[in-house]
């Protein structure tokens, strides 16, 4: 599976793209990444109740998980996942 990270997530992970074995679901991937890269990374994704923060975008093969099965969206080793934190602009 190819994982591409954007904005502040790149800095926190120290990489913009990774090849990795796909966990079973998008939610499992997010939890794995939070464990791997710690609280600062986790705080970019989840609120205190482990819900995704508004504005977090997770794309699986170009489709937002909100339009698939949410955090239960299945992942396969051939998938491409793009992960964006909440973004602000001006």
Residue pairs with C-beta under 8 A, 6 or more apart in sequence:
1 19
1 20
1 21
1 22
1 75
1 76
1 77
1 78
1 79
1 80
1 81
2 17
2 18
2 19
2 79
2 80
2 81
3 17
3 18
3 19
3 20
3 29
3 81
3 83
4 16
4 17
4 80
4 81
4 82
4 83
5 13
5 15
5 16
5 17
5 18
5 83
6 16
6 82
6 83
6 84
6 85
7 84
7 85
7 87
8 44
8 85
9 41
9 44
9 83
9 84
9 85
10 16
12 37
12 38
12 40
12 41
12 44
13 33
13 36
13 37
13 41
21 77
22 29
22 75
22 76
22 77
22 79
23 29
23 32
23 75
24 74
24 75
25 71
25 72
25 73
25 74
25 75
26 58
26 60
26 65
26 68
26 70
26 71
26 72
26 73
26 75
26 81
27 70
27 71
27 72
27 73
28 75
29 75
29 81
30 45
30 46
30 52
30 58
30 71
30 83
33 41
33 45
33 83
34 41
34 42
34 45
34 46
44 53
44 56
44 85
44 86
45 52
45 53
45 56
45 85
46 52
46 53
47 53
52 58
52 71
53 85
53 86
54 86
55 85
55 86
55 87
56 83
56 84
56 85
56 86
57 64
57 82
57 83
57 84
58 64
58 65
58 73
58 81
58 82
58 83
58 84
59 65
59 81
59 82
59 83
59 84
60 68
60 73
60 75
60 79
60 80
60 81
61 79
61 80
62 80
62 82
65 71
65 73
75 81
